[in-house]
Amino acid sequence: MKNYLALARVSSDEQERGFSLDIQEDALCEWAAKNSASIAKMYRVAETAHKSEKRKTFHEMLDYTRKNKGRVHGLLF
């Protein structure tokens, strides 16, 4: 079974109402189940990021990927 990291993200209040983090998380989990995959870690972000240094959670996810090379097969968005 392949392991993935998943990221559910919204960048505005409008997106949160129309395409919420919960809906995205459900869709990511559904994809994993249909594809015999597992989600090793789910990241949830509700923020705007105009500069890369503000994307703290995204960078945490990339760091986790680097530290777990060979155990993480991909990223789901």
N, CA, C, O and CB atoms as a CASP TS submission, in Angstrom:
PFRMAT TS
TARGET T0000
AUTHOR 0000-0000-0000
METHOD Language model
MODEL 1
PARENT N/A
ATOM      1  N   MET     1       0.850  -1.178   0.000  1.00  0.00           N
ATOM      2  CA  MET     1       0.000   0.000   0.000  1.00  0.00           C
ATOM      3  C   MET     1       0.896   1.241   0.000  1.00  0.00           C
ATOM      4  O   MET     1       1.870   1.315   0.749  1.00  0.00           O
ATOM      5  CB  MET     1      -0.967  -0.002   1.230  1.00  0.00           C
ATOM      6  N   LYS     2       0.560   2.196  -0.834  1.00  0.00           N
ATOM      7  CA  LYS     2       1.332   3.432  -0.903  1.00  0.00           C
ATOM      8  C   LYS     2       0.817   4.427   0.136  1.00  0.00           C
ATOM      9  O   LYS     2      -0.379   4.500   0.417  1.00  0.00           O
ATOM     10  CB  LYS     2       1.261   4.043  -2.321  1.00  0.00           C
ATOM     11  N   ASN     3       1.753   5.185   0.694  1.00  0.00           N
ATOM     12  CA  ASN     3       1.446   6.198   1.701  1.00  0.00           C
ATOM     13  C   ASN     3       1.553   7.586   1.087  1.00  0.00           C
ATOM     14  O   ASN     3       2.487   7.881   0.342  1.00  0.00           O
ATOM     15  CB  ASN     3       2.392   6.070   2.917  1.00  0.00           C
ATOM     16  N   TYR     4       0.591   8.423   1.406  1.00  0.00           N
ATOM     17  CA  TYR     4       0.559   9.779   0.887  1.00  0.00           C
ATOM     18  C   TYR     4       0.394  10.782   2.016  1.00  0.00           C
ATOM     19  O   TYR     4      -0.119  10.461   3.088  1.00  0.00           O
ATOM     20  CB  TYR     4      -0.566   9.936  -0.131  1.00  0.00           C
ATOM     21  N   LEU     5       0.838  11.996   1.751  1.00  0.00           N
ATOM     22  CA  LEU     5       0.494  13.129   2.589  1.00  0.00           C
ATOM     23  C   LEU     5      -0.623  13.845   1.858  1.00  0.00           C
ATOM     24  O   LEU     5      -0.659  13.844   0.627  1.00  0.00           O
ATOM     25  CB  LEU     5       1.734  14.077   2.867  1.00  0.00           C
ATOM     26  N   ALA     6      -1.533  14.455   2.595  1.00  0.00           N
ATOM     27  CA  ALA     6      -2.653  15.143   1.966  1.00  0.00           C
ATOM     28  C   ALA     6      -2.759  16.557   2.524  1.00  0.00           C
ATOM     29  O   ALA     6      -2.481  16.802   3.698  1.00  0.00           O
ATOM     30  CB  ALA     6      -3.973  14.367   2.187  1.00  0.00           C
ATOM     31  N   LEU     7      -3.167  17.480   1.660  1.00  0.00           N
ATOM     32  CA  LEU     7      -3.320  18.881   2.047  1.00  0.00           C
ATOM     33  C   LEU     7      -4.684  19.388   1.623  1.00  0.00           C
ATOM     34  O   LEU     7      -5.024  19.395   0.440  1.00  0.00           O
ATOM     35  CB  LEU     7      -2.208  19.749   1.429  1.00  0.00           C
ATOM     36  N   ALA     8      -5.461  19.813   2.612  1.00  0.00           N
ATOM     37  CA  ALA     8      -6.731  20.498   2.363  1.00  0.00           C
ATOM     38  C   ALA     8      -6.476  21.968   2.688  1.00  0.00           C
ATOM     39  O   ALA     8      -5.994  22.293   3.773  1.00  0.00           O
ATOM     40  CB  ALA     8      -7.933  19.889   3.235  1.00  0.00           C
ATOM     41  N   ARG     9      -6.803  22.860   1.742  1.00  0.00           N
ATOM     42  CA  ARG     9      -6.454  24.269   1.939  1.00  0.00           C
ATOM     43  C   ARG     9      -7.525  25.196   1.381  1.00  0.00           C
ATOM     44  O   ARG     9      -8.060  24.975   0.294  1.00  0.00           O
ATOM     45  CB  ARG     9      -5.111  24.578   1.287  1.00  0.00           C
ATOM     46  N   VAL    10      -7.817  26.221   2.138  1.00  0.00           N
ATOM     47  CA  VAL    10      -8.627  27.337   1.651  1.00  0.00           C
ATOM     48  C   VAL    10      -7.877  28.615   1.977  1.00  0.00           C
ATOM     49  O   VAL    10      -7.148  28.687   2.966  1.00  0.00           O
ATOM     50  CB  VAL    10     -10.067  27.339   2.289  1.00  0.00           C
ATOM     51  N   SER    11      -8.065  29.632   1.129  1.00  0.00           N
ATOM     52  CA  SER    11      -7.334  30.872   1.350  1.00  0.00           C
ATOM     53  C   SER    11      -8.246  32.060   1.611  1.00  0.00           C
ATOM     54  O   SER    11      -7.777  33.192   1.725  1.00  0.00           O
ATOM     55  CB  SER    11      -6.463  31.162   0.170  1.00  0.00           C
ATOM     56  N   SER    12      -9.544  31.807   1.706  1.00  0.00           N
ATOM     57  CA  SER    12     -10.461  32.907   1.990  1.00  0.00           C
ATOM     58  C   SER    12     -11.699  32.382   2.702  1.00  0.00           C
ATOM     59  O   SER    12     -11.993  31.187   2.673  1.00  0.00           O
ATOM     60  CB  SER    12     -10.855  33.642   0.693  1.00  0.00           C
ATOM     61  N   ASP    13     -12.423  33.302   3.344  1.00  0.00           N
ATOM     62  CA  ASP    13     -13.673  32.924   4.004  1.00  0.00           C
ATOM     63  C   ASP    13     -14.678  32.406   2.982  1.00  0.00           C
ATOM     64  O   ASP    13     -15.445  31.489   3.275  1.00  0.00           O
ATOM     65  CB  ASP    13     -14.263  34.119   4.774  1.00  0.00           C
ATOM     66  N   GLU    14     -14.677  32.992   1.779  1.00  0.00           N
ATOM     67  CA  GLU    14     -15.606  32.562   0.728  1.00  0.00           C
ATOM     68  C   GLU    14     -15.343  31.119   0.332  1.00  0.00           C
ATOM     69  O   GLU    14     -16.282  30.344   0.150  1.00  0.00           O
ATOM     70  CB  GLU    14     -15.491  33.474  -0.503  1.00  0.00           C
ATOM     71  N   GLN    15     -14.086  30.754   0.198  1.00  0.00           N
ATOM     72  CA  GLN    15     -13.754  29.368  -0.145  1.00  0.00           C
ATOM     73  C   GLN    15     -14.162  28.434   0.979  1.00  0.00           C
ATOM     74  O   GLN    15     -14.650  27.332   0.727  1.00  0.00           O
ATOM     75  CB  GLN    15     -12.250  29.221  -0.437  1.00  0.00           C
ATOM     76  N   GLU    16     -13.968  28.858   2.204  1.00  0.00           N
ATOM     77  CA  GLU    16     -14.315  28.012   3.351  1.00  0.00           C
ATOM     78  C   GLU    16     -15.798  27.673   3.334  1.00  0.00           C
ATOM     79  O   GLU    16     -16.184  26.556   3.678  1.00  0.00           O
ATOM     80  CB  GLU    16     -13.946  28.710   4.674  1.00  0.00           C
ATOM     81  N   ARG    17     -16.630  28.627   2.937  1.00  0.00           N
ATOM     82  CA  ARG    17     -18.072  28.363   2.887  1.00  0.00           C
ATOM     83  C   ARG    17     -18.439  27.477   1.696  1.00  0.00           C
ATOM     84  O   ARG    17     -19.338  26.644   1.807  1.00  0.00           O
ATOM     85  CB  ARG    17     -18.850  29.682   2.815  1.00  0.00           C
ATOM     86  N   GLY    18     -17.761  27.642   0.567  1.00  0.00           N
ATOM     87  CA  GLY    18     -18.138  26.914  -0.634  1.00  0.00           C
ATOM     88  C   GLY    18     -17.418  25.594  -0.838  1.00  0.00           C
ATOM     89  O   GLY    18     -17.976  24.673  -1.436  1.00  0.00           O
ATOM     90  N   PHE    19     -16.206  25.487  -0.359  1.00  0.00           N
ATOM     91  CA  PHE    19     -15.407  24.286  -0.589  1.00  0.00           C
ATOM     92  C   PHE    19     -14.572  24.044   0.660  1.00  0.00           C
ATOM     93  O   PHE    19     -13.346  24.159   0.640  1.00  0.00           O
ATOM     94  CB  PHE    19     -14.499  24.427  -1.867  1.00  0.00           C
ATOM     95  N   SER    20     -15.246  23.712   1.726  1.00  0.00           N
ATOM     96  CA  SER    20     -14.638  23.674   3.052  1.00  0.00           C
ATOM     97  C   SER    20     -13.521  22.647   3.187  1.00  0.00           C
ATOM     98  O   SER    20     -13.371  21.739   2.370  1.00  0.00           O
ATOM     99  CB  SER    20     -15.686  23.394   4.072  1.00  0.00           C
ATOM    100  N   LEU    21     -12.758  22.827   4.233  1.00  0.00           N
ATOM    101  CA  LEU    21     -11.682  21.886   4.535  1.00  0.00           C
ATOM    102  C   LEU    21     -12.238  20.491   4.776  1.00  0.00           C
ATOM    103  O   LEU    21     -11.633  19.504   4.357  1.00  0.00           O
ATOM    104  CB  LEU    21     -10.883  22.355   5.756  1.00  0.00           C
ATOM    105  N   ASP    22     -13.372  20.396   5.439  1.00  0.00           N
ATOM    106  CA  ASP    22     -13.968  19.083   5.699  1.00  0.00           C
ATOM    107  C   ASP    22     -14.338  18.378   4.397  1.00  0.00           C
ATOM    108  O   ASP    22     -14.110  17.176   4.258  1.00  0.00           O
ATOM    109  CB  ASP    22     -15.210  19.226   6.589  1.00  0.00           C
ATOM    110  N   ILE    23     -14.902  19.109   3.449  1.00  0.00           N
ATOM    111  CA  ILE    23     -15.270  18.527   2.157  1.00  0.00           C
ATOM    112  C   ILE    23     -14.020  18.050   1.426  1.00  0.00           C
ATOM    113  O   ILE    23     -14.005  16.958   0.857  1.00  0.00           O
ATOM    114  CB  ILE    23     -16.044  19.551   1.293  1.00  0.00           C
ATOM    115  N   GLN    24     -12.977  18.866   1.442  1.00  0.00           N
ATOM    116  CA  GLN    24     -11.725  18.476   0.791  1.00  0.00           C
ATOM    117  C   GLN    24     -11.117  17.248   1.464  1.00  0.00           C
ATOM    118  O   GLN    24     -10.662  16.324   0.789  1.00  0.00           O
ATOM    119  CB  GLN    24     -10.723  19.640   0.816  1.00  0.00           C
ATOM    120  N   GLU    25     -11.111  17.243   2.790  1.00  0.00           N
ATOM    121  CA  GLU    25     -10.547  16.104   3.511  1.00  0.00           C
ATOM    122  C   GLU    25     -11.309  14.825   3.193  1.00  0.00           C
ATOM    123  O   GLU    25     -10.700  13.774   2.991  1.00  0.00           O
ATOM    124  CB  GLU    25     -10.563  16.364   5.018  1.00  0.00           C
ATOM    125  N   ASP    26     -12.623  14.903   3.148  1.00  0.00           N
ATOM    126  CA  ASP    26     -13.434  13.736   2.785  1.00  0.00           C
ATOM    127  C   ASP    26     -13.083  13.243   1.383  1.00  0.00           C
ATOM    128  O   ASP    26     -12.964  12.038   1.163  1.00  0.00           O
ATOM    129  CB  ASP    26     -14.935  14.076   2.866  1.00  0.00           C
ATOM    130  N   ALA    27     -12.916  14.167   0.431  1.00  0.00           N
ATOM    131  CA  ALA    27     -12.576  13.786  -0.941  1.00  0.00           C
ATOM    132  C   ALA    27     -11.198  13.139  -1.015  1.00  0.00           C
ATOM    133  O   ALA    27     -11.010  12.176  -1.757  1.00  0.00           O
ATOM    134  CB  ALA    27     -12.627  15.006  -1.859  1.00  0.00           C
ATOM    135  N   LEU    28     -10.243  13.649  -0.264  1.00  0.00           N
ATOM    136  CA  LEU    28      -8.897  13.065  -0.254  1.00  0.00           C
ATOM    137  C   LEU    28      -8.924  11.656   0.339  1.00  0.00           C
ATOM    138  O   LEU    28      -8.283  10.744  -0.184  1.00  0.00           O
ATOM    139  CB  LEU    28      -7.925  13.962   0.544  1.00  0.00           C
ATOM    140  N   CYS    29      -9.659  11.486   1.421  1.00  0.00           N
ATOM    141  CA  CYS    29      -9.775  10.156   2.038  1.00  0.00           C
ATOM    142  C   CYS    29     -10.496   9.186   1.119  1.00  0.00           C
ATOM    143  O   CYS    29     -10.125   8.016   1.037  1.00  0.00           O
ATOM    144  CB  CYS    29     -10.513  10.246   3.379  1.00  0.00           C
ATOM    145  N   GLU    30     -11.517   9.659   0.431  1.00  0.00           N
ATOM    146  CA  GLU    30     -12.245   8.816  -0.516  1.00  0.00           C
ATOM    147  C   GLU    30     -11.331   8.358  -1.643  1.00  0.00           C
ATOM    148  O   GLU    30     -11.361   7.191  -2.033  1.00  0.00           O
ATOM    149  CB  GLU    30     -13.454   9.567  -1.089  1.00  0.00           C
ATOM    150  N   TRP    31     -10.505   9.285  -2.176  1.00  0.00           N
ATOM    151  CA  TRP    31      -9.566   8.922  -3.240  1.00  0.00           C
ATOM    152  C   TRP    31      -8.608   7.841  -2.744  1.00  0.00           C
ATOM    153  O   TRP    31      -8.353   6.859  -3.442  1.00  0.00           O
ATOM    154  CB  TRP    31      -8.776  10.165  -3.724  1.00  0.00           C
ATOM    155  N   ALA    32      -8.080   8.031  -1.533  1.00  0.00           N
ATOM    156  CA  ALA    32      -7.137   7.058  -0.981  1.00  0.00           C
ATOM    157  C   ALA    32      -7.795   5.682  -0.846  1.00  0.00           C
ATOM    158  O   ALA    32      -7.188   4.669  -1.193  1.00  0.00           O
ATOM    159  CB  ALA    32      -6.612   7.535   0.389  1.00  0.00           C
ATOM    160  N   ALA    33      -9.010   5.644  -0.353  1.00  0.00           N
ATOM    161  CA  ALA    33      -9.712   4.369  -0.181  1.00  0.00           C
ATOM    162  C   ALA    33      -9.950   3.679  -1.522  1.00  0.00           C
ATOM    163  O   ALA    33      -9.783   2.465  -1.633  1.00  0.00           O
ATOM    164  CB  ALA    33     -11.047   4.591   0.536  1.00  0.00           C
ATOM    165  N   LYS    34     -10.334   4.436  -2.526  1.00  0.00           N
ATOM    166  CA  LYS    34     -10.597   3.861  -3.852  1.00  0.00           C
ATOM    167  C   LYS    34      -9.334   3.384  -4.543  1.00  0.00           C
ATOM    168  O   LYS    34      -9.400   2.537  -5.435  1.00  0.00           O
ATOM    169  CB  LYS    34     -11.293   4.874  -4.728  1.00  0.00           C
ATOM    170  N   ASN    35      -8.190   3.910  -4.149  1.00  0.00           N
ATOM    171  CA  ASN    35      -6.929   3.580  -4.801  1.00  0.00           C
ATOM    172  C   ASN    35      -6.005   2.752  -3.926  1.00  0.00           C
ATOM    173  O   ASN    35      -4.796   2.713  -4.154  1.00  0.00           O
ATOM    174  CB  ASN    35      -6.230   4.835  -5.214  1.00  0.00           C
ATOM    175  N   SER    36      -6.568   2.093  -2.930  1.00  0.00           N
ATOM    176  CA  SER    36      -5.804   1.231  -2.015  1.00  0.00           C
ATOM    177  C   SER    36      -4.560   1.937  -1.479  1.00  0.00           C
ATOM    178  O   SER    36      -3.469   1.370  -1.445  1.00  0.00           O
ATOM    179  CB  SER    36      -5.397  -0.064  -2.724  1.00  0.00           C
ATOM    180  N   ALA    37      -4.751   3.169  -1.070  1.00  0.00           N
ATOM    181  CA  ALA    37      -3.662   3.977  -0.536  1.00  0.00           C
ATOM    182  C   ALA    37      -3.993   4.389   0.890  1.00  0.00           C
ATOM    183  O   ALA    37      -5.142   4.297   1.324  1.00  0.00           O
ATOM    184  CB  ALA    37      -3.407   5.221  -1.422  1.00  0.00           C
ATOM    185  N   SER    38      -2.985   4.839   1.606  1.00  0.00           N
ATOM    186  CA  SER    38      -3.231   5.364   2.948  1.00  0.00           C
ATOM    187  C   SER    38      -2.699   6.790   3.036  1.00  0.00           C
ATOM    188  O   SER    38      -1.742   7.156   2.354  1.00  0.00           O
ATOM    189  CB  SER    38      -2.571   4.463   4.031  1.00  0.00           C
ATOM    190  N   ILE    39      -3.327   7.569   3.873  1.00  0.00           N
ATOM    191  CA  ILE    39      -2.869   8.935   4.112  1.00  0.00           C
ATOM    192  C   ILE    39      -2.096   8.914   5.426  1.00  0.00           C
ATOM    193  O   ILE    39      -2.667   8.753   6.504  1.00  0.00           O
ATOM    194  CB  ILE    39      -4.075   9.965   4.159  1.00  0.00           C
ATOM    195  N   ALA    40      -0.785   9.081   5.306  1.00  0.00           N
ATOM    196  CA  ALA    40       0.082   9.029   6.475  1.00  0.00           C
ATOM    197  C   ALA    40      -0.139  10.237   7.374  1.00  0.00           C
ATOM    198  O   ALA    40      -0.042  10.141   8.597  1.00  0.00           O
ATOM    199  CB  ALA    40       1.543   8.952   6.049  1.00  0.00           C
ATOM    200  N   LYS    41      -0.440  11.381   6.749  1.00  0.00           N
ATOM    201  CA  LYS    41      -0.645  12.590   7.525  1.00  0.00           C
ATOM    202  C   LYS    41      -1.497  13.554   6.710  1.00  0.00           C
ATOM    203  O   LYS    41      -1.258  13.763   5.521  1.00  0.00           O
ATOM    204  CB  LYS    41       0.710  13.238   7.922  1.00  0.00           C
ATOM    205  N   MET    42      -2.496  14.140   7.369  1.00  0.00           N
ATOM    206  CA  MET    42      -3.397  15.099   6.724  1.00  0.00           C
ATOM    207  C   MET    42      -3.062  16.492   7.247  1.00  0.00           C
ATOM    208  O   MET    42      -2.994  16.710   8.457  1.00  0.00           O
ATOM    209  CB  MET    42      -4.906  14.743   6.993  1.00  0.00           C
ATOM    210  N   TYR    43      -2.856  17.425   6.336  1.00  0.00           N
ATOM    211  CA  TYR    43      -2.603  18.815   6.694  1.00  0.00           C
ATOM    212  C   TYR    43      -3.827  19.636   6.318  1.00  0.00           C
ATOM    213  O   TYR    43      -4.411  19.444   5.251  1.00  0.00           O
ATOM    214  CB  TYR    43      -1.321  19.360   5.989  1.00  0.00           C
ATOM    215  N   ARG    44      -4.213  20.558   7.206  1.00  0.00           N
ATOM    216  CA  ARG    44      -5.363  21.439   6.966  1.00  0.00           C
ATOM    217  C   ARG    44      -4.877  22.875   7.133  1.00  0.00           C
ATOM    218  O   ARG    44      -4.263  23.221   8.142  1.00  0.00           O
ATOM    219  CB  ARG    44      -6.567  21.120   7.950  1.00  0.00           C
ATOM    220  N   VAL    45      -5.161  23.706   6.126  1.00  0.00           N
ATOM    221  CA  VAL    45      -4.695  25.084   6.154  1.00  0.00           C
ATOM    222  C   VAL    45      -5.825  26.017   5.759  1.00  0.00           C
ATOM    223  O   VAL    45      -6.478  25.831   4.733  1.00  0.00           O
ATOM    224  CB  VAL    45      -3.486  25.274   5.224  1.00  0.00           C
ATOM    225  N   ALA    46      -6.043  27.028   6.597  1.00  0.00           N
ATOM    226  CA  ALA    46      -6.986  28.093   6.271  1.00  0.00           C
ATOM    227  C   ALA    46      -6.224  29.403   6.438  1.00  0.00           C
ATOM    228  O   ALA    46      -6.217  30.001   7.514  1.00  0.00           O
ATOM    229  CB  ALA    46      -8.287  28.041   7.189  1.00  0.00           C
ATOM    230  N   GLU    47      -5.584  29.837   5.358  1.00  0.00           N
ATOM    231  CA  GLU    47      -4.783  31.052   5.418  1.00  0.00           C
ATOM    232  C   GLU    47      -4.561  31.615   4.029  1.00  0.00           C
ATOM    233  O   GLU    47      -4.641  30.901   3.030  1.00  0.00           O
ATOM    234  CB  GLU    47      -3.444  30.781   6.096  1.00  0.00           C
ATOM    235  N   THR    48      -4.285  32.897   3.984  1.00  0.00           N
ATOM    236  CA  THR    48      -3.824  33.492   2.737  1.00  0.00           C
ATOM    237  C   THR    48      -2.307  33.513   2.818  1.00  0.00           C
ATOM    238  O   THR    48      -1.741  33.634   3.904  1.00  0.00           O
ATOM    239  CB  THR    48      -4.425  34.943   2.506  1.00  0.00           C
ATOM    240  N   ALA    49      -1.664  33.397   1.695  1.00  0.00           N
ATOM    241  CA  ALA    49      -0.197  33.378   1.677  1.00  0.00           C
ATOM    242  C   ALA    49       0.297  34.117   0.452  1.00  0.00           C
ATOM    243  O   ALA    49       0.367  33.566  -0.646  1.00  0.00           O
ATOM    244  CB  ALA    49       0.348  31.925   1.693  1.00  0.00           C
ATOM    245  N   HIS    50       0.635  35.361   0.663  1.00  0.00           N
ATOM    246  CA  HIS    50       1.148  36.157  -0.443  1.00  0.00           C
ATOM    247  C   HIS    50       2.650  36.000  -0.586  1.00  0.00           C
ATOM    248  O   HIS    50       3.207  36.256  -1.653  1.00  0.00           O
ATOM    249  CB  HIS    50       0.795  37.620  -0.250  1.00  0.00           C
ATOM    250  N   LYS    51       3.298  35.586   0.467  1.00  0.00           N
ATOM    251  CA  LYS    51       4.740  35.374   0.454  1.00  0.00           C
ATOM    252  C   LYS    51       5.029  33.963   0.937  1.00  0.00           C
ATOM    253  O   LYS    51       4.345  33.445   1.820  1.00  0.00           O
ATOM    254  CB  LYS    51       5.474  36.424   1.335  1.00  0.00           C
ATOM    255  N   SER    52       6.045  33.348   0.355  1.00  0.00           N
ATOM    256  CA  SER    52       6.323  31.940   0.662  1.00  0.00           C
ATOM    257  C   SER    52       6.600  31.700   2.143  1.00  0.00           C
ATOM    258  O   SER    52       6.288  30.621   2.647  1.00  0.00           O
ATOM    259  CB  SER    52       7.503  31.460  -0.153  1.00  0.00           C
ATOM    260  N   GLU    53       7.174  32.664   2.857  1.00  0.00           N
ATOM    261  CA  GLU    53       7.474  32.430   4.270  1.00  0.00           C
ATOM    262  C   GLU    53       6.211  32.310   5.120  1.00  0.00           C
ATOM    263  O   GLU    53       6.277  31.824   6.249  1.00  0.00           O
ATOM    264  CB  GLU    53       8.346  33.550   4.808  1.00  0.00           C
ATOM    265  N   LYS    54       5.081  32.739   4.606  1.00  0.00           N
ATOM    266  CA  LYS    54       3.828  32.611   5.337  1.00  0.00           C
ATOM    267  C   LYS    54       3.230  31.216   5.201  1.00  0.00           C
ATOM    268  O   LYS    54       2.302  30.878   5.936  1.00  0.00           O
ATOM    269  CB  LYS    54       2.836  33.646   4.851  1.00  0.00           C
ATOM    270  N   ARG    55       3.720  30.424   4.310  1.00  0.00           N
ATOM    271  CA  ARG    55       3.154  29.094   4.069  1.00  0.00           C
ATOM    272  C   ARG    55       3.774  28.070   5.013  1.00  0.00           C
ATOM    273  O   ARG    55       4.379  27.091   4.578  1.00  0.00           O
ATOM    274  CB  ARG    55       3.373  28.668   2.604  1.00  0.00           C
ATOM    275  N   LYS    56       3.614  28.312   6.301  1.00  0.00           N
ATOM    276  CA  LYS    56       4.231  27.483   7.333  1.00  0.00           C
ATOM    277  C   LYS    56       3.829  26.012   7.216  1.00  0.00           C
ATOM    278  O   LYS    56       4.695  25.138   7.207  1.00  0.00           O
ATOM    279  CB  LYS    56       3.858  28.006   8.706  1.00  0.00           C
ATOM    280  N   THR    57       2.543  25.733   7.127  1.00  0.00           N
ATOM    281  CA  THR    57       2.074  24.348   7.074  1.00  0.00           C
ATOM    282  C   THR    57       2.567  23.655   5.817  1.00  0.00           C
ATOM    283  O   THR    57       2.957  22.488   5.866  1.00  0.00           O
ATOM    284  CB  THR    57       0.547  24.295   7.136  1.00  0.00           C
ATOM    285  N   PHE    58       2.555  24.360   4.687  1.00  0.00           N
ATOM    286  CA  PHE    58       3.047  23.781   3.439  1.00  0.00           C
ATOM    287  C   PHE    58       4.516  23.397   3.574  1.00  0.00           C
ATOM    288  O   PHE    58       4.915  22.320   3.131  1.00  0.00           O
ATOM    289  CB  PHE    58       2.857  24.767   2.272  1.00  0.00           C
ATOM    290  N   HIS    59       5.327  24.268   4.184  1.00  0.00           N
ATOM    291  CA  HIS    59       6.744  23.962   4.372  1.00  0.00           C
ATOM    292  C   HIS    59       6.936  22.818   5.371  1.00  0.00           C
ATOM    293  O   HIS    59       7.855  22.013   5.216  1.00  0.00           O
ATOM    294  CB  HIS    59       7.498  25.210   4.848  1.00  0.00           C
ATOM    295  N   GLU    60       6.084  22.741   6.387  1.00  0.00           N
ATOM    296  CA  GLU    60       6.143  21.605   7.318  1.00  0.00           C
ATOM    297  C   GLU    60       5.887  20.303   6.570  1.00  0.00           C
ATOM    298  O   GLU    60       6.542  19.294   6.828  1.00  0.00           O
ATOM    299  CB  GLU    60       5.114  21.777   8.467  1.00  0.00           C
ATOM    300  N   MET    61       4.940  20.328   5.649  1.00  0.00           N
ATOM    301  CA  MET    61       4.620  19.142   4.869  1.00  0.00           C
ATOM    302  C   MET    61       5.814  18.735   3.991  1.00  0.00           C
ATOM    303  O   MET    61       6.148  17.554   3.897  1.00  0.00           O
ATOM    304  CB  MET    61       3.370  19.395   3.998  1.00  0.00           C
ATOM    305  N   LEU    62       6.442  19.707   3.364  1.00  0.00           N
ATOM    306  CA  LEU    62       7.615  19.398   2.535  1.00  0.00           C
ATOM    307  C   LEU    62       8.756  18.852   3.387  1.00  0.00           C
ATOM    308  O   LEU    62       9.437  17.912   2.975  1.00  0.00           O
ATOM    309  CB  LEU    62       8.082  20.653   1.772  1.00  0.00           C
ATOM    310  N   ASP    63       8.973  19.421   4.559  1.00  0.00           N
ATOM    311  CA  ASP    63      10.014  18.915   5.456  1.00  0.00           C
ATOM    312  C   ASP    63       9.725  17.477   5.875  1.00  0.00           C
ATOM    313  O   ASP    63      10.632  16.646   5.906  1.00  0.00           O
ATOM    314  CB  ASP    63      10.134  19.810   6.695  1.00  0.00           C
ATOM    315  N   TYR    64       8.471  17.180   6.196  1.00  0.00           N
ATOM    316  CA  TYR    64       8.080  15.818   6.560  1.00  0.00           C
ATOM    317  C   TYR    64       8.376  14.867   5.400  1.00  0.00           C
ATOM    318  O   TYR    64       8.858  13.753   5.603  1.00  0.00           O
ATOM    319  CB  TYR    64       6.577  15.759   6.943  1.00  0.00           C
ATOM    320  N   THR    65       8.081  15.322   4.191  1.00  0.00           N
ATOM    321  CA  THR    65       8.330  14.500   3.006  1.00  0.00           C
ATOM    322  C   THR    65       9.814  14.201   2.860  1.00  0.00           C
ATOM    323  O   THR    65      10.201  13.061   2.601  1.00  0.00           O
ATOM    324  CB  THR    65       7.806  15.198   1.744  1.00  0.00           C
ATOM    325  N   ARG    66      10.636  15.218   3.024  1.00  0.00           N
ATOM    326  CA  ARG    66      12.089  15.021   2.907  1.00  0.00           C
ATOM    327  C   ARG    66      12.614  14.059   3.978  1.00  0.00           C
ATOM    328  O   ARG    66      13.445  13.197   3.695  1.00  0.00           O
ATOM    329  CB  ARG    66      12.820  16.373   3.015  1.00  0.00           C
ATOM    330  N   LYS    67      12.122  14.216   5.204  1.00  0.00           N
ATOM    331  CA  LYS    67      12.594  13.374   6.312  1.00  0.00           C
ATOM    332  C   LYS    67      12.106  11.938   6.193  1.00  0.00           C
ATOM    333  O   LYS    67      12.707  11.033   6.771  1.00  0.00           O
ATOM    334  CB  LYS    67      12.139  13.954   7.640  1.00  0.00           C
ATOM    335  N   ASN    68      11.036  11.720   5.459  1.00  0.00           N
ATOM    336  CA  ASN    68      10.453  10.383   5.317  1.00  0.00           C
ATOM    337  C   ASN    68      10.562   9.867   3.887  1.00  0.00           C
ATOM    338  O   ASN    68       9.713   9.109   3.418  1.00  0.00           O
ATOM    339  CB  ASN    68       8.991  10.398   5.749  1.00  0.00           C
ATOM    340  N   LYS    69      11.609  10.287   3.212  1.00  0.00           N
ATOM    341  CA  LYS    69      11.847   9.867   1.835  1.00  0.00           C
ATOM    342  C   LYS    69      11.845   8.341   1.764  1.00  0.00           C
ATOM    343  O   LYS    69      12.480   7.664   2.572  1.00  0.00           O
ATOM    344  CB  LYS    69      13.190  10.443   1.303  1.00  0.00           C
ATOM    345  N   GLY    70      11.128   7.825   0.794  1.00  0.00           N
ATOM    346  CA  GLY    70      11.028   6.383   0.637  1.00  0.00           C
ATOM    347  C   GLY    70       9.801   5.801   1.328  1.00  0.00           C
ATOM    348  O   GLY    70       9.346   4.714   0.971  1.00  0.00           O
ATOM    349  N   ARG    71       9.262   6.515   2.314  1.00  0.00           N
ATOM    350  CA  ARG    71       8.051   6.055   3.008  1.00  0.00           C
ATOM    351  C   ARG    71       6.821   6.826   2.565  1.00  0.00           C
ATOM    352  O   ARG    71       5.694   6.396   2.809  1.00  0.00           O
ATOM    353  CB  ARG    71       8.222   6.186   4.517  1.00  0.00           C
ATOM    354  N   VAL    72       7.030   7.961   1.917  1.00  0.00           N
ATOM    355  CA  VAL    72       5.930   8.769   1.385  1.00  0.00           C
ATOM    356  C   VAL    72       6.010   8.694  -0.136  1.00  0.00           C
ATOM    357  O   VAL    72       7.032   9.032  -0.734  1.00  0.00           O
ATOM    358  CB  VAL    72       6.000  10.268   1.896  1.00  0.00           C
ATOM    359  N   HIS    73       4.934   8.255  -0.741  1.00  0.00           N
ATOM    360  CA  HIS    73       4.927   8.032  -2.191  1.00  0.00           C
ATOM    361  C   HIS    73       4.385   9.197  -2.995  1.00  0.00           C
ATOM    362  O   HIS    73       4.518   9.222  -4.219  1.00  0.00           O
ATOM    363  CB  HIS    73       4.129   6.821  -2.505  1.00  0.00           C
ATOM    364  N   GLY    74       3.775  10.160  -2.324  1.00  0.00           N
ATOM    365  CA  GLY    74       3.261  11.301  -3.052  1.00  0.00           C
ATOM    366  C   GLY    74       2.489  12.251  -2.160  1.00  0.00           C
ATOM    367  O   GLY    74       2.275  11.996  -0.975  1.00  0.00           O
ATOM    368  N   LEU    75       2.079  13.348  -2.762  1.00  0.00           N
ATOM    369  CA  LEU    75       1.292  14.372  -2.082  1.00  0.00           C
ATOM    370  C   LEU    75      -0.050  14.488  -2.757  1.00  0.00           C
ATOM    371  O   LEU    75      -0.131  14.489  -3.985  1.00  0.00           O
ATOM    372  CB  LEU    75       2.020  15.733  -2.078  1.00  0.00           C
ATOM    373  N   LEU    76      -1.102  14.585  -1.974  1.00  0.00           N
ATOM    374  CA  LEU    76      -2.453  14.755  -2.503  1.00  0.00           C
ATOM    375  C   LEU    76      -2.942  16.141  -2.133  1.00  0.00           C
ATOM    376  O   LEU    76      -2.796  16.590  -0.997  1.00  0.00           O
ATOM    377  CB  LEU    76      -3.421  13.661  -1.961  1.00  0.00           C
ATOM    378  N   PHE    77      -3.533  16.818  -3.130  1.00  0.00           N
ATOM    379  CA  PHE    77      -4.066  18.165  -2.901  1.00  0.00           C
ATOM    380  C   PHE    77      -5.516  18.188  -3.315  1.00  0.00           C
ATOM    381  O   PHE    77      -6.172  19.224  -3.210  1.00  0.00           O
ATOM    382  CB  PHE    77      -3.256  19.239  -3.677  1.00  0.00           C
TER
END
